[in-house]
């Protein structure tokens, strides 16, 4: 991933290892489609400063079929 500002969201610093990133304005929606090719637990977080610490995090659990 590259560093820089995207849609007001800073990409870089502590989160330089992002594989996917999507931004949306407050009150809006956006769709990110991808194929998880490996089972595992994947961390999802908001990269806006202070939001991760405020609890805007989730886990995506992918299981093999």
C-alpha positions in Angstrom: 0.0 0.0 0.0 1.0 3.6 -0.4 1.1 6.4 2.1 -1.1 9.5 1.6 -4.5 10.9 2.3 -7.5 9.3 0.7 -10.9 10.7 1.3 -9.7 12.3 4.5 -8.4 9.0 5.8 -4.7 8.8 6.4 -3.0 5.7 5.0 0.4 5.1 6.4 2.0 5.3 9.8 0.8 2.5 12.1 -1.5 1.1 9.4 0.9 0.9 6.5 0.2 -2.8 6.2 -3.4 -2.3 4.9 -4.2 -4.6 2.0 -7.6 -3.1 1.3 -8.9 0.4 2.0 -12.3 2.1 1.4 -13.5 5.5 2.4 -16.9 7.0 2.7 -18.4 10.3 3.9 -20.3 10.5 7.2 -23.8 9.1 6.8 -22.9 7.5 3.4 -22.3 4.0 2.2 -19.7 2.2 0.1 -19.2 -1.3 -1.0 -15.9 -3.2 -1.0 -15.9 -6.6 -2.8 -13.1 -9.0 -2.6 -12.4 -12.8 -2.5 -10.8 -14.1 0.7 -8.5 -16.9 -0.6 -7.2 -18.1 2.7 -9.2 -19.1 5.9 -8.3 -17.0 8.9 -9.3 -14.1 11.0 -9.0 -10.7 9.4 -9.0 -7.5 11.3 -11.2 -4.6 10.1 -10.7 -1.1 11.5 -11.5 2.5 10.9 -8.3 4.4 10.1 -9.6 7.8 11.1 -7.4 9.1 13.9 -8.8 8.0 17.3 -11.6 5.8 15.8 -9.7 2.5 16.3 -9.1 3.3 19.9 -12.7 4.3 20.3 -13.8 0.8 19.3 -14.4 1.0 15.6 -13.0 -2.4 14.9 -14.3 -5.8 13.8 -13.1 -9.2 12.8 -14.0 -11.1 9.6 -13.7 -14.8 10.1 -13.2 -16.9 6.9 -13.6 -20.7 7.2 -12.9 -23.3 4.6 -15.8 -25.2 3.1 
